[in-house]
């Protein structure tokens, strides 16, 4: 569903509408994040409804807090600031919309029962614009006609820059789709300023994608009745999701990282402003990075070192940018690269405990001097050309990364120079971003829809697929307990995977996107707290 915005101007301060939640609840699980407004959800027939997303939106600052009904249809919010709120059902899907304005919340307010009416008498929903706006990309692919080959080719080529909503809610004739697809797949990075010389896929594959889109999203194409993915049940309902609108339009938010004070830093992919959210006070503060002439503004990765100095990559300007919050001073250093300006050249870098910077290019892992941007050491690959991400183990002894496009994963022992390269079973698994766990295994999100582990002992790669079909993973982040967290791109879900049992919990999100490029996990809380910035322009906190 289109995001409900109460405030959308460029504010620099957002006061968190969760009162005690923002002050102390970060260190507690959702079972302790209670004591606020509560109620029950039932159907028009009187039956309790499980897995319904109940949302309160502060009329003071537009902060959205979402909880989920249990098997008895009951829900309970955290303690919220006394104020007026909008009460609504987020993504009602098979039910008719429910919205109630100016609901006064004061402590453990008992809310009247929410009674929901079904849209249809069957599990097939009419293909209205209102329902279409709530569909995830996975649900679009599940419902649209097409062969397995066509849908797989589409996923392999079109799954990382933005949500599927921009594709499947548009209609063009064959020539229109050919123009769009050609520009998208030949553009060098998301700015689409430069054209890449090397094709990402064969021309015949590109043409099959064009024909598929022209058939299912042409001017005369008729949408079939919609069938939905299952909603959350059991453990997947025990989470609190808080969403904060970021203070600028068209940010294309990318990565997040936390500092020792609990601030959450975020990068915008196409803006010269970087930002910081202070969860204790709710303040969002922006800082303007000096613009490099001739280069599109935009930051990619963000890391915070042990001294709380913040490091950014400016992917289009090929700059390593350091920011000292104490002096509010930026330092920019050009990084050696063969790519032209405004093409991806320095994006997902690794920051080692000793302060060194790690990247890949030209068939080698590169160690870079953070003060000069110069390459100080190279570790050649045997098969890999370059990798999408650069993972550094917590002890600083190992590097890992995956080739994209492709299915190769590499691991380097920095101390000895030994390099291992392994193939995944899936031919185009697309290992992207990730991190090392505490046992020395490297985890990466696979664009083709699996979590990928490079075993630190056997140096073999293994894939783990989630229950939901048609998803993509941009990254995979281990927590202190060894569980792996990853947004399920195009599925509106956040995956939590336990490698010991190979069991999944999929948290269904209030928005149908989950377009997250980098998660930051606060391991100081119990359970852990998960943060990410959605590409659509808001910060998200998950508290299981």
NUTITOR-297348 format. One record per residue (C-alpha): x, y, z. Coordinates in steps of 0.001 Angstrom, whole numbers, plus 500000, padded with zeros to 6 digits. Layout:
REM NUTITOR-297348
XYZ ...
//
This chain:
REM NUTITOR-297348
500000500000500000 501185503520499292 502890504955502359 500648507045504529 502443510299505143 501354512736507777 504481514845507510 506706514797504421 508617518065504470 512362518173504954 512501518067508714 515748517642510568 514227516436513800 511927513522514411 510777513030517973 510230509347518592 506664508524519467 507527505579521608 508437507286524899 509936504743527213 510403502400524245 513063504642522779 514740505189526164 515055501683527502 513230499094525446 516104498642523031 517661496269525564 514566494090525861 512558491717523741 509132492423522327 507576490399525162 508865493169527436 508004495943524981 504441495981526131 502228497941528494 500762500233525853 497441500333523995 495873496947523345 492877495373521713 491559492555519585 491024491917515878 488219489714514619 486401488992511411 482854490106510704 481849486534511607 483372486966515070 486442484778514516 489820485948515920 492334486929513233 496022486089513614 498875487908511907 497055491195511287 499388494220511243 497958496882513549 499630500256513219 499577503496515192 500895506612513439 501674509603515588 499897512718514372 502744514664515952 505598513349513828 504393510465511583 506393507754513367 504747504397512621 504644501598515194 503320498200514109 502426495131516174 500818491833515173 497769489990516442 498282486552517993 496243483367517514 493530484792519771 493392487978517717 494888490005520566 497606492626520204 499489494962522494 501681497961521697 504676499226523640 504143502242525853 503653505217523573 503828508942524141 500476510415525149 499185511898521934 496705511599519085 497330508775516627 495952507327513439 494942503707513978 494998501566510864 495572498114509490 498776498046507461 498346496110504215 494889494686504965 495133492717501707 492162490316501759 490243492603504097 488696495991503482 490779498955504698 490390500022508310 491420503497509449 490463505621512425 491805509152512862 492586511105516047 492650508185518470 493888509415521843 496501507148523405 497360507511527084 499114504561528675 497510501136528419 494496502388526477 491965499658525784 490957500016522142 487643498851520793 487594495662518767 488722496009515172 486246494175512947 487469493396509431 485327492522506440 486677490260503737 487024491625500210 485901488377498623 484297485082499610 487165483097498092 490945483178498474 491189484865495062 491075488656495283 489853491041492581 492784492737490781 491892496264491903 494424499091492097 494021499201495869 494991495559496276 497697495764493601 499402498530495603 499779496143498551 501309493241496609 504935492346497069 507123491649494067 507060487947494950 503263487986494845 503312489757491492 505561487054490024 503454484349491627 500257485707490034 501406486858486600 501430484312483762 504754483207482364 507160480299482236 509660479418484916 512433480359482495 510967483819481874 510517484576485554 513986483306486446 515588485425483729 513642488425484982 514862487855488566 518471487393487469 518465490667485524 516067493016487327 516166492416491051 518487494833492828 518089498524491945 514482499129492999 511258497349493905 509167495416491398 506299497843492032 507884500270489545 507813497532486914 504586495642487456 502428498678488114 503492500142484765 502232499288481290 504085499726477987 504005498232474529 506809496032473243 508959498888471968 508480500789475209 509641497829477283 512577497239474925 513725500821475418 513390500603479204 515041497198479555 517929498165477275 518629501315479255 518416499532482592 520681496613481773 523289498664479884 523461501511482380 526632501445484478 525118501474487942 521848502995489083 522615506568487920 522357505303484298 524747508087483259 527367505919481578 526819502853479401 528700499691480267 530747498140477501 530377494535478670 526875493045478469 525502491554481653 523454488935479827 523163487670476223 520994489702473845 518615486785473352 517984486640477100 517273490361477175 514793489957474350 512985487185476243 512570489559479192 511193492231476862 508691489783475353 507642488584478817 507001492124480081 505231493188476908 502885490225477255 502068490459480990 502353494257481395 501293495481477972 498559498086477417 495911495410476887 497128492863479464 494512491771481975 495488491048485562 494303487696486906 492615487437490301 495310487788492970 496426484992495257 498434485977498347 501363484562500261 500528483300503767 500530485885506556 502611485727509746 501837483058512315 503236482055515722 506800483354516318 506553485633513284 503914487710515106 506158488403518096 507944491517516872 507595495296517081 508371497249513904 509034500997514115 509397503112510971 510848506622510749 510460508761507653 513801510135506494 513824513900505962 514368514130502199 512649512896499072 514399510647496540 517223509702498911 517513506102497713 518667505124501202 521351502448501087 523384501353504121 523202501838507890 525759501522510682 525717502172514393 528233503946516618 529136503360520270 526597505960521419 523704504149519760 523331506547516818 522324505011513487 524130506463510444 522680506047506968 523811506683503417 521705508025500541 522618506635497142 521894509809495207 522219512760497569 525046514834499026 523491514621502509 524273511806504944 522268511416508121 522271510222511710 519313509095513806 519657509288517592 517166506688518902 517323508089522440 516096511547521473 514614510827518059 516677513516516342 517695513056512718 520674515235511850 521985515701508318 525496516597507157 526400517878503700 529314516151501974 531328518509499729 530369517863496113 533135516647493803 532886518497490448 531613516348487596 530472513505489848 526952512613490877 526583512970494660 525805509806496540 527182507555499254 527158503765499353 528776501992502304 529066503326505850 531294501997508619 531978503407512074 535425502700513521 536430502155517154 536877505917517625 533368506659516290 534818508176513121 532413507484510250 533681506228506888 531692506477503666 532254505427500077 531191507803497315 530615505242494605 530149507573491637 533008509932492596 535309507025493600 536080508708496904 536780507361500391 535211509912502710 535921510245506428 533718512216508821 534659513147512383 531435513875514316 533338515838516958 534642518416514505 531947517836511830 534718517817509246 534816515704506077 538025514413504491 537785513015500956 540445510858499294 540281509663495693 540644505870495389 542591504342492527 540199502783489995 540014502170486261 536275502943486099 535131506318484740 533511508856487037 529745508264487491 530209504531487021 530520502213490034 534128502391491121 534372502334494892 531264501087496664 531206498166499093 534535498442500879 535710496618503987 537103498356507074 539580496211509006 540279496513512758 543699498016511962 542029500794509941 543002499501506503 540516499607503631 539744496573501460 538310496401497956 538579494283494792 539368495188491194 541335493809488270 541206490194489449 542687490859492887 541863491736496492 543267495173497293 544535496582500567 544233500376500484 545858503079502587 542975505085504129 545029508281504209 546098508314500557 543660506006498737 546658504205497240 546855500438496821 549519499042499149 549089495313498493 547381492984496000 546233489386496456 545461487889493009 542479485615492358 542660482523490213 539140482691488758 537253485622490278 537359488914488382 536011491120491175 533561490855494054 530486492834495017 531328493114498718 534441492954500867 533975491143504155 536607491364506904 536526488925509829 536212490333513333 539853489515514118 541027491121510874 542691487924509638 540360486981506794 538712488594503771 535765487177501805 533573488202498885 531419486884496060 531526487466492320 528484489057490736 527262488165488167 528377484622488807 528504481963491500 532045482133492866 532846482905496508 536364483714497650 538083483658501025 541584484991501781 543849484358504764 545423487806504994 548283486523507182 549527483870504749 548075485034501431 546272481716500894 543191482123498703 540233479747498328 537562480024495633 534381477928495682 531345477586493425 527767477574494616 525387474977493249 523168477624491620 524861478835488391 523900482501488887 523605482632492678 524875486234492703 526634486366496105 526371490019497154 526863491567500605 527352490034504017 529609489472507017 531607486886508949 530005485074511853 531884484492515110 532950481006514000 534819482316510961 532226481493508295 531432484099505648 527746484735504904 526457486484501792 523019487256500412 522421485579497065 520630487595494409 519088484370493089 517246483834496369 519452481936498830 521692482719501766 525239481599500963 527793480380503498 531499479975502795 532682477551505471 535770478855507252 537174475347507755 536247473386504625 536157476450502318 533087475047500593 529999477065499709 526474476073500722 523094477676499941 519994477966502136 516658478858500523 513786480507502451 510179479223502485 508933482152500367 509477481880496585 510700484567494189 512791486434496783 516244487929496388 518828488620499058 521093491644498932 522994490766502108 523183488402505080 524162489538508585 525029487166511472 524198488212515040 525980487353518296 523945484138518614 524886482861515170 521492483540513614 521443485168510175 519250488185509379 518444489280505839 515756491286504094 513842489242501552 513849491720498707 510587491900496764 508775489809499390 508032492442502060 509621490133504631 512663490001506865 514246486578507261 515757485185510456 517655481942509871 519162479566512434 521973477578510736 522027475004513543 518451473898512935 518062475331509424 514769476839510571 513386480162509330 511236482877510868 509930485331508275 508699488641509687 506113490191507367 506660493955507120 504103496804507055 505335497908503630 505593495534500633 509213496383499824 511925495357502331 514406496869499886 517368496855502234 521004496942501160 522735496716504558 521476495747508013 523063496850511274 522505494571514254 522739495959517777 524186492969519622 524162494813522957 520427494171523326 518726490924524260 517201489854521918 519210491699519322 517779494824517662 517828495005513874 518076498263511898 517931498994508194 517159501884505843 514644501013503167 515470502248499674 512011503857499557 513017506452502175 512472505371505756 514446503868508638 513172500615510135 513771499005513519 512797495400514284 512587494272517899 511784490556518169 
//
